[in-house]
Amino acid sequence: MAKRLGGEKRFTKANIEKAPDRPGIYVIKNEKGATQYVGMSQKLRTRLEQHLSQKDIPGADTFRTRPVRSTKQAENLEGRYIENYKPRYNILKNK
């Protein structure tokens, strides 16, 4: 069975500090539950802290993470999530 994203958490410093600091993807949603941004990182916690401090995703309310084994796996998964959810703040690259 495929692994799923972790439970949804409020986009706060306290919750981000509990996020894994390993490769994976993250999904940030607004207060209505709409996907705002999908990202990948070698260190999930570090990247989420950057988003929080920069306040670069307007309306960010909750987030979910999915740790994976490698950056390559995270890249592939990120692409699939972006295709499926078409987040407002992701820019799709031409293939």
trRosetta pair geometry for C-beta under 8 A, 3 or more apart (Angstrom, degrees):
i j d omega theta_ij theta_ji phi_ij phi_ji
3 66 6.6 138 119 -155 109 108
4 66 7.2 -117 141 -104 28 118
5 25 7.9 -76 -103 88 100 98
5 27 6.3 -32 -127 17 156 122
5 64 4.0 54 158 145 126 128
5 65 6.7 147 -160 74 84 19
5 66 4.7 -79 -106 -56 61 105
6 9 7.8 -8 117 -15 109 108
6 64 5.5 178 66 -164 68 78
6 65 4.9 4 26 60 122 73
6 66 6.5 -173 -11 -77 78 53
7 64 7.0 -148 106 -120 17 95
8 29 7.4 -27 -139 31 121 133
8 62 4.8 23 -180 166 102 135
8 63 7.3 155 -150 76 63 23
8 64 5.2 -48 -93 -69 61 101
9 12 7.9 -104 148 30 96 84
9 15 4.2 171 154 -170 128 139
9 18 7.7 -156 -140 68 168 120
9 62 6.2 154 77 -156 32 83
9 63 6.0 -30 63 62 84 73
9 64 7.3 137 14 -86 77 51
10 15 5.6 156 67 -15 70 153
10 61 7.1 -62 -140 165 66 61
10 62 5.9 -58 -103 -102 32 73
11 15 7.2 -106 -116 67 15 130
11 16 7.5 39 -160 -54 53 106
11 28 6.6 54 -93 -141 134 100
11 52 6.7 -177 166 -97 92 100
11 60 4.7 -113 123 142 176 99
11 61 5.8 157 10 143 115 11
11 62 5.8 -139 -31 -93 87 15
11 63 5.2 93 -91 -17 87 102
12 15 4.9 87 58 13 83 101
12 16 6.8 -151 92 -7 40 90
12 52 7.9 87 -158 -130 16 138
13 16 5.7 -59 -143 38 29 111
13 17 6.4 36 157 -27 64 104
13 49 7.6 59 -129 -121 75 82
13 52 6.3 151 -80 152 70 157
14 17 5.9 -53 -154 27 27 114
14 18 7.4 21 150 -14 58 105
15 18 5.8 -59 -161 34 39 110
15 19 7.3 56 142 -40 65 92
15 63 7.6 150 119 49 125 103
16 19 5.4 -32 -160 1 46 120
16 45 6.3 124 166 -149 77 72
16 48 4.6 -163 -139 118 112 121
16 49 5.6 145 145 -73 139 69
16 52 6.0 -101 -34 -26 163 148
16 63 7.6 43 -89 51 85 145
17 45 7.0 61 -129 -154 26 119
19 26 7.8 9 -154 -99 143 129
19 44 5.2 -119 150 119 117 110
19 45 4.3 165 83 -89 98 77
19 48 5.6 62 38 28 165 151
19 63 7.9 -23 -87 106 136 128
19 65 5.4 121 -147 -30 106 157
20 24 6.7 67 78 6 120 146
20 44 5.4 52 78 47 74 130
20 45 6.5 -147 94 -36 24 99
20 65 6.5 -179 30 130 94 148
20 67 4.7 -17 75 -71 156 132
21 43 4.7 3 -169 -158 76 94
21 44 6.4 -137 -108 50 31 72
21 45 4.2 -50 -81 25 82 120
21 46 6.2 74 -136 -21 98 90
22 42 7.9 -70 -177 165 33 50
22 43 6.8 12 -64 -115 12 53
22 44 6.6 -6 56 5 47 101
22 67 5.1 46 79 -144 111 118
23 40 7.6 14 -170 179 80 94
23 41 7.0 -161 -133 99 50 49
23 42 5.3 -31 -89 -137 81 44
23 43 7.6 -31 -70 -58 43 34
23 44 7.5 96 -175 -37 10 89
23 67 6.8 100 82 -157 52 70
23 68 5.6 -64 111 68 98 79
23 69 7.1 -7 68 105 124 16
23 70 6.0 -15 83 167 165 11
23 71 5.1 -122 -126 -73 137 56
23 73 7.3 98 128 61 131 96
23 74 4.9 -127 170 -35 100 136
24 40 7.0 -149 114 -144 29 73
24 41 7.0 -11 60 57 59 74
24 44 4.9 -13 57 -62 109 125
24 65 5.7 62 120 179 138 94
24 66 5.3 -172 -171 92 111 50
24 67 4.0 -81 -69 -109 140 37
24 68 5.0 143 -102 8 67 75
24 74 5.5 -155 -124 -106 10 116
25 38 6.5 2 -177 -176 114 90
25 39 6.8 166 -154 90 68 39
25 40 4.8 -39 -97 -95 74 78
25 41 8.0 134 -105 15 32 68
25 65 7.2 165 88 -154 46 55
25 66 5.2 0 56 54 87 99
25 68 7.3 40 -6 -11 83 118
25 74 5.5 167 -51 -154 79 83
25 77 5.1 -129 -23 107 140 116
25 78 5.0 -179 -109 -78 121 78
25 81 6.3 146 165 4 153 151
26 38 7.4 173 87 -151 47 49
26 39 5.5 -10 56 62 90 87
26 40 7.7 163 14 -92 70 32
26 41 7.2 1 1 11 111 110
26 44 5.8 131 -51 -148 117 101
26 47 7.1 -180 15 94 138 120
26 48 6.1 -170 -133 -76 173 106
26 63 5.7 2 -179 -175 109 113
26 64 6.8 165 -154 83 62 46
26 65 4.8 -23 -100 -101 85 73
26 66 7.6 -177 -79 19 41 67
27 35 5.9 -54 -171 -131 108 105
27 37 7.5 168 -154 89 44 52
27 38 5.3 -12 -105 -104 75 78
27 63 6.6 159 81 -154 49 62
27 64 4.9 -3 52 53 99 95
27 65 8.0 -166 19 -76 68 32
27 81 6.6 -125 -84 -179 111 143
27 85 7.5 82 -136 19 122 175
27 87 7.9 -161 -146 -78 82 136
28 35 7.5 101 76 -158 46 61
28 36 5.1 -55 104 63 91 104
28 37 4.5 7 48 55 111 94
28 38 7.8 -159 21 -72 71 35
28 39 7.7 21 -6 7 106 104
28 51 7.0 -138 -70 159 154 158
28 57 5.4 46 112 132 152 163
28 60 5.0 -32 178 -130 124 102
28 62 7.4 163 -154 88 52 44
28 63 4.9 -22 -100 -99 68 91
29 33 5.5 -7 172 -151 137 32
29 34 6.2 151 -156 73 86 32
29 35 5.5 -52 -98 -96 82 43
29 36 6.0 149 -125 1 24 90
29 60 7.8 98 69 -144 28 55
29 61 6.2 -55 100 58 71 92
29 62 5.0 -12 58 63 100 92
29 63 7.2 176 16 -84 74 39
29 64 7.8 34 -8 -3 110 96
30 33 7.2 -51 70 15 65 17
30 34 5.2 -3 37 55 106 88
30 36 5.3 103 -41 -52 87 118
30 59 4.0 -7 -121 145 110 115
30 60 7.0 -77 -95 -93 58 21
30 61 5.3 73 -170 3 31 113
31 59 6.7 -104 -1 -171 86 90
31 61 4.3 141 -70 -71 60 160
33 62 7.9 -2 -106 40 56 130
34 88 7.5 53 135 -23 116 117
35 38 6.7 8 177 -49 123 94
35 85 4.2 -9 61 172 161 134
35 86 7.9 115 79 67 120 45
35 87 4.6 -91 129 -96 98 92
35 88 7.7 166 104 0 62 79
36 57 5.4 111 128 180 131 113
36 58 7.8 -153 -156 71 140 56
36 59 6.1 175 -93 84 146 103
36 60 6.2 -127 64 -89 155 68
36 87 5.7 48 131 -165 17 107
36 88 5.4 -38 -142 41 57 107
36 89 5.6 24 163 9 77 113
37 51 7.9 -178 86 -133 152 142
37 57 5.0 -90 -6 -120 141 136
37 60 7.7 -30 23 -95 117 105
37 87 5.1 142 -92 156 24 149
37 88 7.4 -62 -58 59 65 73
37 89 4.5 -32 -81 68 99 113
37 90 6.0 139 -135 -50 62 85
38 78 5.9 157 139 -153 105 75
38 81 4.5 -177 -153 114 155 120
38 82 5.1 -148 63 -72 133 74
38 85 6.3 122 -40 60 131 132
38 87 5.2 174 -6 -12 86 142
38 90 5.9 -11 41 -62 83 143
39 47 6.5 -156 123 153 134 138
39 51 7.8 -176 17 -62 157 136
39 78 6.7 -9 -176 -131 18 125
40 71 7.5 114 148 -155 120 68
40 74 4.0 136 -160 152 124 107
40 75 5.9 -163 82 -80 168 44
40 77 7.1 127 -94 71 124 92
40 78 4.0 -85 -36 -57 118 139
41 44 5.4 144 69 -88 117 42
41 46 6.9 -164 163 69 141 89
41 47 3.6 -127 -88 -24 160 150
41 48 8.0 -132 17 -27 157 69
41 74 7.3 -107 40 170 29 154
42 71 5.5 -20 -93 -89 85 113
42 74 7.9 -163 -81 36 43 160
43 46 4.0 34 109 20 118 119
43 47 6.4 149 86 -17 67 88
44 47 6.0 -66 -150 39 28 107
44 48 6.2 22 161 -16 68 110
44 65 5.2 71 -171 -141 150 134
44 67 6.6 -95 -17 -87 143 81
45 48 6.0 -60 -147 39 28 108
45 49 6.3 31 155 -21 64 107
46 49 5.8 -56 -152 33 29 113
46 50 6.7 32 150 -21 63 103
47 50 5.5 -50 -155 30 36 114
47 51 6.8 36 150 -17 66 100
48 51 5.6 -49 -151 34 37 112
48 52 6.4 37 151 -19 66 105
48 63 6.4 128 -132 144 126 171
48 65 7.8 -66 -53 -77 140 119
49 52 5.7 -55 -149 37 32 112
49 53 6.2 24 158 -14 67 109
50 53 6.1 -59 -143 41 28 104
50 54 6.0 12 163 -6 66 116
51 54 6.2 -68 -139 47 24 100
51 55 8.0 93 163 -76 54 16
51 56 5.9 -101 -142 46 65 97
51 57 5.8 2 -168 3 113 114
51 60 7.0 144 150 -101 116 169
52 55 7.3 14 -180 -69 30 57
52 60 7.8 -130 -96 101 63 148
55 58 7.8 52 163 -83 82 54
55 60 8.0 -151 -144 26 57 123
57 60 4.3 75 96 -56 106 117
57 89 5.7 -146 -125 34 87 169
60 63 7.4 10 -173 -57 104 99
66 77 6.9 -121 93 155 132 151
68 73 4.3 -148 153 106 138 122
68 74 5.1 -178 47 -66 130 75
68 77 6.4 176 -51 -1 152 148
69 73 5.7 62 53 18 78 153
70 73 4.6 100 59 5 82 101
70 74 7.0 -141 101 -4 47 86
71 74 5.4 -54 -150 36 37 115
71 75 6.4 43 151 -24 68 100
72 75 5.7 -48 -150 30 32 114
72 76 6.7 30 153 -15 63 104
73 76 5.9 -55 -152 36 33 110
73 77 6.3 29 153 -15 66 110
74 77 5.8 -60 -145 42 30 110
74 78 6.1 36 155 -26 66 107
75 78 5.7 -53 -146 32 27 114
75 79 6.7 29 156 -19 61 104
76 79 5.9 -56 -156 32 30 112
76 80 6.8 26 152 -15 64 105
77 80 5.8 -56 -151 36 35 110
77 81 6.4 32 153 -17 68 106
78 81 5.9 -59 -149 38 30 109
78 82 6.3 30 155 -19 66 107
79 82 5.8 -55 -146 36 30 110
79 83 6.4 30 156 -18 64 106
80 83 5.8 -54 -149 36 31 112
80 84 6.3 24 156 -15 65 111
81 84 5.8 -60 -144 41 31 108
81 85 5.8 -7 171 11 69 116
82 85 6.7 -69 -127 53 21 86
82 86 7.1 73 174 -87 55 33
82 87 6.5 -72 -126 16 69 98
82 90 5.1 -134 -132 140 112 161
82 92 6.5 157 149 -92 124 88
83 86 7.5 2 -172 -61 19 72
86 90 7.7 -145 -164 59 33 115
87 90 4.5 78 68 1 103 109
